[in-house]
Amino acid sequence: MDYTAMKRQAEREWQWLQELPQPLISIGTGTCGKASGADGVMDSVKKTLKEIRVLGRTIEVGCIGMCYLEPLMTIRKPDCPPILYGRLTPEKAAAIIKRYLLDDDPCLRWGVCSFGDAPVDGIPRFDDHPMIKGQYRIALRNCGLIDPSNIHHYMARGGYEGLSRALSMNGQDVVDEVIRSGLRGRGGAGYPTGLKWKFARQEAADIKYLVCNADEGDPGAFMDRALLEGDPHSVLEGMLIAAYAIGASEGFVYVRAEYPLAIERLEKAIEQMHRYRLLGSKVLGSGFAFNISIKEGAGAFVCGEETALMASLQGQRGAPRPRPPFPAQSGLWGKPTCINNVETFANVSAILANGSDWYAKTGTDKSRGTKTFSLAGKIKRTGLIEVPMGTPLKEIIYTIGGGSPSDTQIKGVQTGGPSGGCIPARKFDLPVDYESLAAAGSIMGSGGMVIMDQHTCMVDVTRYFLSFTQSESCGKCIPCRLGTHQMLRILGEICEGRGKREHVELLENLSETVQKGALCGLGQTAPNPVRTALNYFGHEFDRHITDGRCDAGVCKPLFHYEIDTELCEGCGLCIRKCSSGAISGAQKAPHVIDQSKCTKCGICFQSCKQQAVVIH
């Protein structure tokens, strides 16, 4: 079956699904949905449909990005706009099914938004929802809208049109198209994708390899996982296009074993591609041959670095090597190898389908297109977003993310994961692009954003991120192995109340040494959290060292809790919550804390409704 026939069949199936005379119920079953109870919701929906004897069709979709509202369910009744419901339980889902399908009560108090052309009785359209309104979705174009295990859903929405177009061109023309688009690698450094392909294409070899780097290991980052779970074909199509452009015949998806659902959906997608002759000896009847295999990584963060990744793929210890030679010259088994990450390939399939000019219209002059980010930490709307390059941080954090969940003051945002830097709130006018973040001392990275508020200690969070990179160091080079260990020891001294003034200068010197002397990107960027924290939050280091105080109430040796007797109403809640018996006082009389018994767990601080518990 040729591409045109396959597309026609897919469109017929999709149209049939949209015109079903029965209700269509979609449930988000990405990892975030399952962790929140989506499987229970799915079981409840199926059981309820059977109980009320209504013929309805249920399908599983990926994460639509609103992770803070999971589990999510969309119901589309015939001749009615689809309605998205959030924060479901099995009981709530059953109630909605019964009331909406039997009594025509859409239960809009549980509705999040609608997918119609107009708002529905007070709930906004999907495109007008505050988390969605500022987004522009290219990589995430299908996530949460299609069944990721059904290739027809992907093809009906334009899937494999990019591959079909690429196969009508020669490989160099495909490379030139990607160069004109301005697409830069979305895995961290932002190297121009088309140039990387150009170098790999120019190498003469009997075999070339292509690798998709899905070894996403940043704390708080889940962009690649959500893409692979929600729309695996967009990534695999991008790999096919890249392989055709550079002349590769074999490809690998290097994905961490901690992503079982992503692996399951990748395996299903690859099986379907073989069935439809999208992989194998004659892709879509052309002379192009390509195959894709999945390699499960063991969770080493350093294997996100391309030379360490290749070593792991070859069955060796995952450790980086010096460059040159670069992978495009000598990569897997000494052959030319091109490595891009998940989001990059998802963009490639869209670029070839819609053209480089279409893609280049979005973003900035030097950073074209869009970027996905995961929003985590002290923010109201946690989840996955995609915005045009150049979008200011304040729009991402306050407009799309909704600001702090408890209306506390946001202090800063860590971009680029543990290898990135913390940008203070006073610089939230900063546009998010490669150059602006680098100038601020941070990096784009894969796209993790961890938001921190006034209850975050920047010395402690710096210690946390450095402890991650230090423990994930392969230990091959001395600057990284010993330098990060020494920096971590100093940060520990400061957090424990033994900091000295000379520690600040020593941290600065060590940061520069590690950055300049480390072998790979992990070591070279490991000091970023330290350097930005010293630059933007130096006063917190001063408070720890000079005054022996942690104002955020995190470093236990440097603070204690007290009860403000003027605010305390003697309700007794803190006494009941305190497991160490450190709080005493008569009912309706001010309470006190026995410092010798207090473990500084913070439960009294968190639970006091009068905010009478204060940090000293």
C-alpha positions as CSV (number, residue, x, y, z in Angstrom):
1,M,0.0,0.0,0.0
2,D,1.4,3.4,-1.0
3,Y,1.4,6.5,1.2
4,T,-1.7,8.0,-0.5
5,A,-3.7,4.9,0.0
6,M,-2.6,4.6,3.6
7,K,-3.5,8.2,4.3
8,R,-6.9,7.8,2.7
9,Q,-7.6,4.8,4.9
10,A,-6.4,6.6,8.0
11,E,-8.6,9.7,7.2
12,R,-11.6,7.5,6.7
13,E,-11.1,5.8,10.1
14,W,-10.5,9.2,11.8
15,Q,-13.6,10.7,10.2
16,W,-15.7,7.7,11.3
17,L,-14.4,8.2,14.9
18,Q,-15.4,11.9,14.8
19,E,-18.9,11.1,13.5
20,L,-19.7,8.3,15.8
21,P,-23.4,8.3,16.8
22,Q,-22.3,7.2,20.3
23,P,-20.3,9.1,23.0
24,L,-16.5,9.1,22.5
25,I,-14.6,9.1,25.8
26,S,-10.8,9.9,25.8
27,I,-8.8,9.3,28.9
28,G,-5.2,10.6,29.4
29,T,-3.0,7.6,30.2
30,G,0.4,9.0,30.1
31,T,2.7,8.3,33.1
32,C,1.3,11.4,34.9
33,G,-2.2,10.3,34.4
34,K,-1.6,6.7,35.5
35,A,0.2,8.0,38.6
36,S,-2.8,10.1,39.5
37,G,-5.3,7.2,39.0
38,A,-6.2,7.2,35.3
39,D,-6.4,3.4,35.1
40,G,-9.0,3.4,37.9
41,V,-10.9,6.1,36.0
42,M,-10.8,4.1,32.8
43,D,-12.1,1.0,34.6
44,S,-14.9,3.0,36.2
45,V,-15.9,4.5,32.9
46,K,-16.1,1.1,31.2
47,K,-18.0,-0.4,34.1
48,T,-20.5,2.5,34.3
49,L,-21.2,2.4,30.5
50,K,-22.0,-1.3,30.8
51,E,-24.1,-0.7,33.9
52,I,-26.3,2.0,32.3
53,R,-26.3,0.1,29.0
54,V,-24.9,2.9,26.9
55,L,-22.8,2.1,23.9
56,G,-19.8,4.4,24.1
57,R,-16.3,4.2,22.8
58,T,-13.3,4.7,25.0
59,I,-9.7,5.5,23.8
60,E,-6.5,6.2,25.6
61,V,-4.6,9.3,24.8
62,G,-1.3,10.8,26.0
63,C,-0.6,13.7,28.2
64,I,-2.1,17.0,27.0
65,G,0.2,18.9,29.3
66,M,-2.2,19.8,32.2
67,C,-0.5,17.5,34.6
68,Y,-1.8,19.4,37.7
69,L,-5.3,18.4,36.7
70,E,-4.8,14.7,36.2
71,P,-6.5,12.4,35.8
72,L,-8.2,13.9,32.7
73,M,-11.1,12.7,30.6
74,T,-12.8,14.2,27.5
75,I,-16.4,13.3,26.6
76,R,-17.8,14.1,23.2
77,K,-21.5,13.5,22.7
78,P,-22.9,13.5,19.2
79,D,-23.6,17.1,18.1
80,C,-22.0,18.5,21.2
81,P,-18.6,20.1,21.7
82,P,-16.1,17.8,23.6
83,I,-15.7,18.7,27.2
84,L,-12.5,18.1,29.2
85,Y,-12.8,17.1,32.9
86,G,-10.0,17.2,35.4
87,R,-9.0,16.0,38.9
88,L,-11.2,12.9,38.5
89,T,-11.7,10.0,40.8
90,P,-13.4,6.7,39.7
91,E,-16.5,7.9,41.6
92,K,-16.5,11.3,40.0
93,A,-16.0,9.9,36.5
94,A,-18.9,7.4,37.0
95,A,-21.2,10.3,38.2
96,I,-20.3,12.4,35.1
97,I,-21.0,9.5,32.8
98,K,-24.4,8.8,34.3
99,R,-25.5,12.4,34.6
100,Y,-24.3,13.6,31.2
101,L,-25.2,10.5,29.1
102,L,-28.5,9.8,30.8
103,D,-29.8,13.1,32.0
104,D,-27.9,15.5,29.7
105,D,-26.3,17.2,32.7
106,P,-22.7,18.0,31.6
107,C,-21.5,18.5,35.2
108,L,-19.7,21.7,34.2
109,R,-18.5,22.3,37.7
110,W,-15.9,19.6,37.1
111,G,-15.2,20.9,33.5
112,V,-11.9,22.4,32.6
113,C,-12.5,23.5,29.0
114,S,-14.3,22.6,25.8
115,F,-12.9,21.8,22.4
116,G,-15.7,23.6,20.6
117,D,-15.8,26.9,18.7
118,A,-17.2,28.8,21.7
119,P,-17.1,28.7,25.5
120,V,-19.7,26.3,27.1
121,D,-21.6,27.9,30.1
122,G,-18.6,29.5,31.8
123,I,-15.8,27.1,30.9
124,P,-13.4,28.4,28.3
125,R,-12.4,26.9,24.9
126,F,-9.2,24.8,25.1
127,D,-7.3,27.4,23.2
128,D,-8.4,30.1,25.6
129,H,-7.5,28.3,28.8
130,P,-4.9,30.3,30.7
131,M,-2.3,27.5,30.5
132,I,-2.8,26.9,26.8
133,K,-3.5,30.5,25.4
134,G,0.2,31.5,25.2
135,Q,1.4,28.3,23.7
136,Y,2.1,27.3,20.1
137,R,2.4,23.5,19.7
138,I,4.6,21.9,17.1
139,A,6.3,19.1,18.8
140,L,3.3,18.5,21.1
141,R,0.8,19.0,18.2
142,N,-0.9,15.6,18.8
143,C,-0.2,14.9,22.5
144,G,-3.4,14.3,24.3
145,L,-5.5,14.4,21.1
146,I,-4.8,11.0,19.5
147,D,-4.4,7.4,20.5
148,P,-0.6,7.0,20.4
149,S,-0.9,3.3,19.7
150,N,-3.0,3.8,16.5
151,I,-0.9,4.8,13.5
152,H,-4.1,5.8,11.6
153,H,-4.7,8.6,14.1
154,Y,-1.3,10.0,13.5
155,M,-1.6,9.7,9.7
156,A,-5.0,11.3,9.7
157,R,-3.5,14.4,11.3
158,G,-0.7,14.8,8.7
159,G,1.6,12.1,9.9
160,Y,4.2,10.8,7.5
161,E,3.5,13.6,5.0
162,G,7.0,15.0,5.9
163,L,8.6,11.6,5.0
164,S,6.6,11.3,1.8
165,R,7.8,14.8,0.8
166,A,11.4,14.0,1.8
167,L,11.5,10.9,-0.3
168,S,10.5,13.0,-3.3
169,M,13.7,15.1,-2.8
170,N,17.3,14.1,-2.7
171,G,19.1,13.9,0.6
172,Q,21.0,17.2,0.2
173,D,17.8,19.1,-0.4
174,V,16.4,17.7,2.8
175,V,19.5,18.8,4.7
176,D,19.2,22.3,3.1
177,E,15.5,22.5,4.1
178,V,16.3,21.8,7.8
179,I,19.2,24.3,7.6
180,R,16.8,27.0,6.2
181,S,14.3,26.3,9.0
182,G,16.9,27.4,11.6
183,L,16.1,24.3,13.8
184,R,18.7,23.9,16.6
185,G,19.1,20.7,18.6
186,R,16.6,20.6,21.5
187,G,18.8,18.4,23.7
188,G,20.9,21.1,25.4
189,A,23.6,22.9,23.5
190,G,21.4,24.1,20.7
191,Y,23.8,23.1,17.8
192,P,22.2,23.7,14.4
193,T,20.5,20.5,13.4
194,G,21.0,20.9,9.6
195,L,24.7,21.5,10.0
196,K,25.1,18.3,12.0
197,W,23.3,16.4,9.3
198,K,25.5,18.1,6.6
199,F,28.7,16.9,8.3
200,A,27.3,13.4,8.6
201,R,26.1,13.3,5.0
202,Q,29.5,14.4,3.7
203,E,31.3,11.5,5.3
204,A,32.0,8.6,3.0
205,A,31.3,5.2,4.6
206,D,29.7,1.9,3.8
207,I,27.3,2.3,6.8
208,K,26.1,5.2,8.8
209,Y,24.1,5.3,12.0
210,L,21.4,7.5,13.5
211,V,20.6,7.8,17.2
212,C,17.6,9.3,19.0
213,N,18.8,10.4,22.4
214,A,15.9,9.8,24.8
215,D,18.1,9.5,27.9
216,E,16.2,12.2,29.8
217,G,17.6,12.4,33.3
218,D,17.2,15.9,34.6
219,P,15.3,16.2,37.9
220,G,11.9,17.7,37.1
221,A,12.1,17.1,33.4
222,F,9.6,15.0,31.5
223,M,9.3,16.4,28.0
224,D,10.8,13.5,26.1
225,R,8.9,11.0,28.1
226,A,5.5,12.7,27.4
227,L,6.3,13.0,23.7
228,L,7.2,9.3,23.3
229,E,4.2,8.3,25.3
230,G,1.8,10.6,23.5
231,D,3.0,10.8,19.9
232,P,5.8,8.3,19.2
233,H,5.3,8.3,15.4
234,S,6.2,12.0,15.2
235,V,9.7,11.2,16.6
236,L,10.1,8.0,14.5
237,E,9.1,9.9,11.4
238,G,11.7,12.5,12.1
239,M,14.3,9.8,12.5
240,L,13.3,8.4,9.0
241,I,13.7,11.8,7.4
242,A,17.1,12.3,9.1
243,A,18.3,8.9,8.1
244,Y,17.3,9.5,4.5
245,A,19.1,12.9,4.5
246,I,22.4,11.6,5.8
247,G,22.4,8.2,4.2
248,A,22.0,6.1,7.4
249,S,20.7,2.6,7.2
250,E,20.3,1.7,10.9
251,G,18.9,3.7,13.8
252,F,18.6,3.4,17.6
253,V,16.4,5.0,20.2
254,Y,18.4,5.2,23.4
255,V,15.8,5.4,26.1
256,R,16.1,5.0,29.8
257,A,14.6,1.8,31.2
258,E,12.7,3.9,33.8
259,Y,10.3,4.9,31.0
260,P,8.4,1.6,30.6
261,L,5.3,3.2,29.1
262,A,7.4,5.1,26.5
263,I,9.2,1.9,25.6
264,E,5.9,0.0,25.2
265,R,4.4,2.6,22.9
266,L,7.6,2.9,20.9
267,E,7.7,-0.9,20.4
268,K,4.1,-0.8,19.2
269,A,4.8,2.1,16.8
270,I,7.8,0.4,15.3
271,E,5.8,-2.8,14.8
272,Q,3.1,-0.8,13.0
273,M,5.7,0.9,10.8
274,H,7.1,-2.5,9.7
275,R,3.5,-3.6,8.9
276,Y,3.0,-0.5,6.7
277,R,6.4,-0.7,5.0
278,L,7.6,2.5,6.7
279,L,10.6,0.5,7.9
280,G,12.6,-2.2,6.2
281,S,14.3,-2.7,2.9
282,K,12.0,-0.4,0.7
283,V,10.5,2.4,2.8
284,L,7.2,3.3,1.1
285,G,8.3,1.5,-2.0
286,S,11.4,3.6,-2.5
287,G,15.0,2.6,-2.7
288,F,15.6,3.8,0.9
289,A,16.2,1.1,3.5
290,F,16.2,1.8,7.3
291,N,15.5,-0.1,10.5
292,I,15.1,1.2,14.1
293,S,16.0,-0.7,17.3
294,I,15.4,0.3,21.0
295,K,18.3,0.3,23.5
296,E,17.3,0.6,27.1
297,G,19.7,2.7,29.2
298,A,20.5,1.9,32.8
299,G,19.8,5.4,34.1
300,A,23.3,6.9,34.1
301,F,22.9,10.7,33.7
302,V,26.2,11.0,31.9
303,C,24.9,8.8,29.1
304,G,22.9,11.8,27.9
305,E,26.3,13.0,26.6
306,E,26.6,11.7,23.1
307,T,30.0,10.0,23.3
308,A,29.0,8.3,26.6
309,L,25.8,7.3,25.0
310,M,27.6,5.7,22.1
311,A,29.9,3.8,24.5
312,S,26.8,2.4,26.3
313,L,25.1,1.5,23.0
314,Q,28.2,-0.6,22.1
315,G,28.0,-2.4,25.4
316,Q,30.8,-0.5,27.1
317,R,30.9,1.5,30.3
318,G,29.1,4.8,29.7
319,A,31.9,7.3,29.8
320,P,32.7,10.2,27.5
321,R,35.7,10.5,25.3
322,P,37.6,13.5,24.0
323,R,36.5,15.1,20.7
324,P,37.6,15.2,17.9
325,P,36.8,12.9,16.2
326,F,33.2,14.0,16.4
327,P,30.4,11.4,16.1
328,A,29.6,12.6,12.6
329,Q,33.2,11.5,11.7
330,S,33.6,8.4,13.8
331,G,30.8,7.3,16.1
332,L,29.2,4.0,16.7
333,W,31.7,1.2,15.8
334,G,33.9,3.8,14.2
335,K,31.2,4.8,11.6
336,P,29.7,8.2,11.0
337,T,26.9,8.7,13.5
338,C,24.3,11.5,13.9
339,I,22.7,12.0,17.3
340,N,19.6,14.2,18.0
341,N,17.1,14.2,20.8
342,V,13.4,13.3,20.9
343,E,12.1,16.9,20.5
344,T,14.4,17.6,17.6
345,F,13.0,14.7,15.6
346,A,9.4,15.7,16.5
347,N,10.1,19.1,15.0
348,V,11.8,17.6,11.9
349,S,8.7,15.7,10.9
350,A,6.6,18.9,11.1
351,I,9.2,21.0,9.2
352,L,9.3,18.6,6.2
353,A,5.5,18.5,6.2
354,N,4.9,22.2,6.3
355,G,8.1,23.7,5.0
356,S,11.1,25.6,6.4
357,D,9.6,29.0,5.9
358,W,6.5,28.0,8.0
359,Y,8.8,26.9,10.8
360,A,11.2,29.9,10.6
361,K,8.3,32.4,11.2
362,T,8.2,31.4,14.9
363,G,10.8,32.3,17.5
364,T,13.7,34.8,17.3
365,D,16.4,35.5,14.7
366,K,18.9,33.1,16.2
367,S,16.5,30.7,18.0
368,R,13.8,29.6,15.6
369,G,10.7,27.7,16.4
370,T,9.3,26.6,19.7
371,K,10.6,24.9,22.8
372,T,8.8,22.5,25.2
373,F,9.3,23.0,28.9
374,S,8.2,21.0,32.0
375,L,7.0,23.2,34.8
376,A,7.7,21.8,38.2
377,G,8.2,23.0,41.8
378,K,6.4,25.9,43.5
379,I,4.0,26.7,40.6
380,K,0.3,26.4,40.4
381,R,-0.1,24.8,37.0
382,T,2.6,22.0,36.8
383,G,2.8,20.3,33.5
384,L,4.2,20.3,30.0
385,I,4.1,23.4,27.7
386,E,5.4,24.5,24.3
387,V,6.0,28.2,23.6
388,P,7.7,30.2,20.9
389,M,11.4,30.9,21.4
390,G,11.8,34.3,22.9
391,T,8.8,34.1,25.2
392,P,9.7,36.0,28.5
393,L,10.1,34.0,31.6
394,K,7.5,36.0,33.4
395,E,4.8,34.9,30.8
396,I,5.8,31.3,31.2
397,I,5.8,31.4,35.0
398,Y,2.9,33.8,35.9
399,T,0.6,33.7,32.9
400,I,0.9,30.1,31.7
401,G,2.1,28.6,35.0
402,G,-0.2,30.6,37.1
403,G,2.4,31.8,39.6
404,S,2.8,30.4,43.1
405,P,0.2,27.9,44.3
406,S,0.1,29.4,47.8
407,D,0.6,33.1,46.7
408,T,4.1,33.1,48.3
409,Q,6.7,35.2,46.5
410,I,8.6,33.4,43.8
411,K,12.3,33.7,44.2
412,G,13.7,32.3,41.0
413,V,13.7,29.5,38.4
414,Q,16.2,26.8,37.7
415,T,16.4,26.3,33.9
416,G,18.4,23.6,32.2
417,G,18.2,21.0,35.0
418,P,21.1,20.4,37.4
419,S,23.5,21.6,34.7
420,G,21.6,24.9,34.4
421,G,21.5,28.0,36.6
422,C,19.0,29.7,38.8
423,I,17.6,33.0,37.4
424,P,16.2,35.4,40.0
425,A,12.7,36.9,39.8
426,R,14.1,40.3,39.1
427,K,15.3,39.0,35.7
428,F,12.0,37.4,34.6
429,D,11.8,39.8,31.7
430,L,14.5,37.7,30.1
431,P,13.4,36.1,26.8
432,V,13.8,32.3,26.7
433,D,16.3,31.6,24.0
434,Y,19.7,30.1,23.8
435,E,21.7,33.3,23.8
436,S,19.7,35.1,26.5
437,L,19.9,32.2,28.9
438,A,23.6,31.7,28.3
439,A,24.2,35.4,29.0
440,A,22.4,35.1,32.3
441,G,24.7,32.2,33.3
442,S,22.2,29.4,32.6
443,I,21.4,27.1,29.7
444,M,18.3,25.9,27.8
445,G,19.2,22.3,28.5
446,S,16.5,19.8,27.6
447,G,13.8,22.2,29.0
448,G,13.2,21.5,32.6
449,M,12.1,24.5,34.7
450,V,11.9,24.2,38.5
451,I,10.3,27.2,40.2
452,M,11.4,28.2,43.7
453,D,9.7,30.5,46.2
454,Q,10.7,32.3,49.4
455,H,10.7,29.0,51.3
456,T,13.5,27.7,49.1
457,C,17.1,28.1,50.4
458,M,19.3,28.8,47.5
459,V,22.4,27.4,49.3
460,D,20.6,24.1,49.9
461,V,19.1,23.8,46.4
462,T,22.6,24.5,45.0
463,R,23.9,21.7,47.1
464,Y,21.1,19.4,45.9
465,F,21.8,20.0,42.2
466,L,25.5,19.7,42.6
467,S,25.1,16.5,44.6
468,F,23.1,15.1,41.6
469,T,25.8,15.9,39.1
470,Q,28.6,14.8,41.5
471,S,27.0,11.4,42.0
472,E,26.3,11.0,38.3
473,S,29.9,11.9,37.3
474,C,31.6,9.0,35.5
475,G,34.8,9.8,37.4
476,K,36.9,9.7,34.3
477,C,38.5,13.2,34.5
478,I,40.0,14.7,37.7
479,P,38.4,18.2,37.5
480,C,34.9,16.7,37.6
481,R,35.6,13.8,39.9
482,L,37.5,15.7,42.6
483,G,36.3,19.3,41.9
484,T,32.6,18.6,42.3
485,H,33.3,16.5,45.4
486,Q,35.2,19.4,47.0
487,M,32.6,22.0,46.0
488,L,29.9,19.8,47.5
489,R,31.8,19.4,50.7
490,I,32.1,23.2,51.0
491,L,28.4,23.7,50.4
492,G,27.7,21.1,53.1
493,E,29.8,23.1,55.5
494,I,27.9,26.3,54.8
495,C,24.5,24.6,55.2
496,E,25.5,23.1,58.5
497,G,26.7,26.4,60.0
498,R,30.4,25.9,59.6
499,G,30.8,28.2,56.6
500,K,33.8,30.6,56.4
501,R,34.2,33.8,54.3
502,E,37.0,32.2,52.3
503,H,34.6,29.4,51.2
504,V,32.9,31.8,48.7
505,E,36.1,32.6,46.9
506,L,37.1,29.0,46.9
507,L,33.8,28.0,45.4
508,E,34.2,30.6,42.6
509,N,37.7,29.3,41.9
510,L,36.7,25.7,41.9
511,S,33.8,26.4,39.6
512,E,36.0,28.0,37.0
513,T,38.5,25.2,37.2
514,V,35.9,22.5,36.8
515,Q,34.2,24.3,34.0
516,K,37.4,24.8,32.0
517,G,39.0,21.4,32.8
518,A,36.2,18.9,32.6
519,L,36.2,16.4,29.7
520,C,32.5,16.5,28.8
521,G,29.4,18.7,29.1
522,L,28.3,17.2,32.4
523,G,31.5,18.4,34.2
524,Q,31.7,21.7,32.2
525,T,28.2,22.7,33.2
526,A,28.1,21.2,36.7
527,P,29.2,24.5,38.4
528,N,26.4,26.5,36.8
529,P,24.0,26.3,39.8
530,V,26.9,27.4,42.1
531,R,28.0,30.3,39.9
532,T,24.5,31.7,39.4
533,A,23.5,31.2,43.0
534,L,26.7,33.1,44.1
535,N,26.0,35.8,41.5
536,Y,22.3,36.4,42.1
537,F,21.7,35.1,45.7
538,G,25.0,36.0,47.3
539,H,23.2,37.6,50.2
540,E,21.9,34.1,51.2
541,F,25.4,32.8,51.4
542,D,26.3,35.8,53.5
543,R,23.5,35.2,55.9
544,H,24.5,31.6,56.3
545,I,28.2,32.3,56.8
546,T,28.2,35.7,58.7
547,D,24.9,35.6,60.6
548,G,24.4,31.9,61.0
549,R,20.9,32.2,59.6
550,C,18.8,30.3,57.0
551,D,15.9,32.7,56.4
552,A,14.0,30.1,54.3
553,G,14.0,27.6,57.2
554,V,15.6,24.8,55.4
555,C,19.1,24.3,56.8
556,K,18.2,23.0,60.3
557,P,21.3,24.1,62.2
558,L,20.7,27.7,61.2
559,F,17.1,28.4,62.3
560,H,14.4,27.5,64.8
561,Y,10.6,27.8,65.1
562,E,8.9,30.1,67.5
563,I,5.2,30.8,68.2
564,D,4.2,34.5,68.1
565,T,2.0,34.8,71.2
566,E,0.1,37.8,69.8
567,L,-1.1,35.7,66.8
568,C,-1.6,32.3,68.5
569,E,-5.2,31.6,69.3
570,G,-4.5,28.4,71.2
571,C,-6.5,26.2,68.8
572,G,-4.2,23.2,69.6
573,L,-3.8,22.1,66.0
574,C,0.0,22.4,66.2
575,I,0.0,20.3,69.4
576,R,-1.9,17.5,67.7
577,K,0.3,17.6,64.6
578,C,3.7,17.6,66.5
579,S,5.0,14.0,66.7
580,S,7.8,14.9,69.1
581,G,5.7,16.5,71.7
582,A,7.6,19.7,71.6
583,I,4.6,22.1,71.7
584,S,2.6,22.8,74.8
585,G,-0.1,25.2,76.0
586,A,-3.6,25.5,77.3
587,Q,-6.6,25.7,75.0
588,K,-7.3,29.2,73.8
589,A,-4.0,30.3,75.3
590,P,-0.7,31.0,73.5
591,H,1.4,27.9,72.9
592,V,5.2,27.5,73.2
593,I,7.8,25.3,71.5
594,D,10.4,23.4,73.6
595,Q,13.5,23.8,71.5
596,S,15.2,20.8,73.1
597,K,12.5,18.5,71.7
598,C,11.8,20.2,68.4
599,T,13.0,18.2,65.4
600,K,12.3,21.1,63.0
601,C,10.1,19.0,60.8
602,G,8.1,22.1,59.9
603,I,4.6,20.5,60.4
604,C,3.6,23.3,62.9
605,F,4.7,26.0,60.4
606,Q,2.8,24.4,57.6
607,S,-0.4,23.7,59.5
608,C,-0.9,26.9,61.5
609,K,-3.9,28.7,60.1
610,Q,-3.1,31.9,62.0
611,Q,0.5,31.9,60.7
612,A,1.6,32.3,64.3
613,V,4.6,29.9,63.8
614,V,7.5,31.9,62.6
615,I,11.1,31.1,61.5
616,H,14.0,32.6,63.6
